[in-house]
Amino acid sequence: MINVLVHHQIADYNRWKNSFDSAMSFRHNGGERSCRIFRNPDNPSVVTLLFEWETEEEARRFMTSDELRKKMQTAGVISQPDVEYIHEMYTVRRSAAD
């Protein structure tokens, strides 16, 4: 597994989210295992995505694809995405019992 962080600015969250949701099969077929969406509290037009991808090769191929670039443009992404590929080294999970 590989994690991918993507930061970019969007024109309109609802437009972007609708496009993102409609691309679920596209991402899954590309190897995506999960995704979390975050918004910057000081600038809600800045979105950060944390993906879990099956392999680094699939993630890199997907993130550099022309089809993704077109979908992002249609969704209203207005900045060049900042993409980071990261390997998880350690996880701590807390519960109410802690």
Secondary structure in CASP SS format (residue, H / E / C, confidence):
PFRMAT SS
TARGET T0000
AUTHOR 0000-0000-0000
METHOD secondary structure of the structure
MODEL  1
M C 1.00
I E 1.00
N E 1.00
V E 1.00
L E 1.00
V E 1.00
H E 1.00
H E 1.00
Q E 1.00
I E 1.00
A C 1.00
D C 1.00
Y H 1.00
N H 1.00
R H 1.00
W H 1.00
K H 1.00
N H 1.00
S H 1.00
F H 1.00
D H 1.00
S H 1.00
A C 1.00
M H 1.00
S H 1.00
F H 1.00
R H 1.00
H H 1.00
N H 1.00
G C 1.00
G C 1.00
E E 1.00
R E 1.00
S E 1.00
C E 1.00
R E 1.00
I E 1.00
F E 1.00
R E 1.00
N C 1.00
P C 1.00
D C 1.00
N C 1.00
P C 1.00
S C 1.00
V E 1.00
V E 1.00
T E 1.00
L E 1.00
L E 1.00
F E 1.00
E E 1.00
W E 1.00
E C 1.00
T C 1.00
E H 1.00
E H 1.00
E H 1.00
A H 1.00
R H 1.00
R H 1.00
F H 1.00
M H 1.00
T C 1.00
S C 1.00
D H 1.00
E H 1.00
L H 1.00
R H 1.00
K H 1.00
K H 1.00
M H 1.00
Q H 1.00
T H 1.00
A H 1.00
G C 1.00
V E 1.00
I C 1.00
S C 1.00
Q C 1.00
P C 1.00
D E 1.00
V E 1.00
E E 1.00
Y E 1.00
I E 1.00
H C 1.00
E C 1.00
M C 1.00
Y C 1.00
T C 1.00
V C 1.00
R C 1.00
R C 1.00
S C 1.00
A C 1.00
A C 1.00
D C 1.00
END
